[in-house]
Amino acid sequence: MFTDSYWPRINGVSVSVESFASALIKLDHQVLIICPYYPESPTQTSFAKGVHGSTAQSDSSPHGIPESSIIRVPSLPLPISDEDRISKSHKLFWVSKQIDKFMPDIIHVHSEFVTADFGYYCARVHKIPAIYTYHTLWGDYMKNYIPWAPLFILKFILWVVESTSFRRPYRIIVPSEVILDYARKYRSRKPPYLLPTGIDDKIFYPRTETENANFRKSMENMYPALKQKRILLYAGRVGKEKNLELILRAAVKIVKEQDDVIFLIVGSGPDIYGFKEECETLNLMNYFVFTGYLERSLLAGAYCISKIFIFPSITETQGLVTIEAMLSGIPVVAVGERGTLMVMRGDNGGFMVPNDENMFARRILDLLKDEDLYRKKASEALLYGKKWTMDVMVKRLENIYTEVIADYKKEREQKKR
């Protein structure tokens, strides 16, 4: 798997790559991840012979993938984003040699930039198929990454990135119906596969009362403002594209009726300081706690001690955090746009609302005030979330790989005749 984003960088691509890779390893497949090196990375790993399905803790990253199964390519910081890195392009042949040792049957590309270039090169050299998952609708993000660029330049960059990305792979995977429709504008040779990222229900599941009490106590020791409060949780990047101002506008209305709540913001990003300043302007700082990013196991605990998961984003390609919350046994109130719309498909496991602070606040208050409604939605969330587990999705990915490899071999044989 080739990706320009991986742990310790936290985003949906990293989650998808790690989740599928871990699930494939558990099914006894050999998996190798090629990604940029981050200063916070455990090591800069070179490939060692014999990479296979072992997940021994002594050789594992914090996220469950053995470090011996990860090639971290020397990289440079990305000027337009402090959180991101870009692989050094002159390491192409070094990466290719690592792939020579691994001898994959298929290459799965999860991004669009330098590391993706490495993947397509290796696919050509080894004469194996390259499949590509289009995770990110870049049109929603570019104006935030490059706000100073004229619109016509952004549109041109977007066209170059997307037309190139859809042209290069042998086959394409898209994680949502929104992107499926989008991909069809660029690609007509073969319809894309639709495959959402599954969620690991061995990480995200309801805890016992004792486990929740212990975890809550530890969180309250770090963040005393949580004590005796009902937690409204947001988890994700803190950036303009996440529409977090909706939480602030709704919070003004919510705390007037229910002042025993606290908004727990798990995550960080380029707009974290502006978000905090806006909290202060609205006199809401006493109602907000900011933790920064949490490891997956800690995030799972945060879901379980929360009353409701709130998600205002209007740019999601999948909306995976809504499923994580549901599998943890708590209802969701989310804006019904794009990937979130596809996942929730209405008021399944909570409430899907328009991008309106009055409706957003109203549904949160309904769950806070009506215990019968709350219990119904919490139970519904757990049942609905089970449809999106990784055990279901990884089997579909296996079938896609098998089909793509067979089609590719057949086409090559036909060309030889």
Helices and strands as residue ranges (DSSP letters): H 12-26, E 33-36, G 57-59, G 67-69, E 70-73, E 75-78, E 81-87, G 89-91, H 92-102, E 107-109, H 114-126, E 130-133, G 138-140, H 142-145, H 151-167, E 171-174, H 177-184, E 193-194, H 209-222, G 224-226, E 230-235, G 240-242, H 245-257, E 261-266, H 272-281, G 285-287, E 288-292, H 296-304, E 308-311, H 320-327, E 332-335, H 338-344, E 350-353, H 357-369, H 371-385, G 386-388, H 390-416
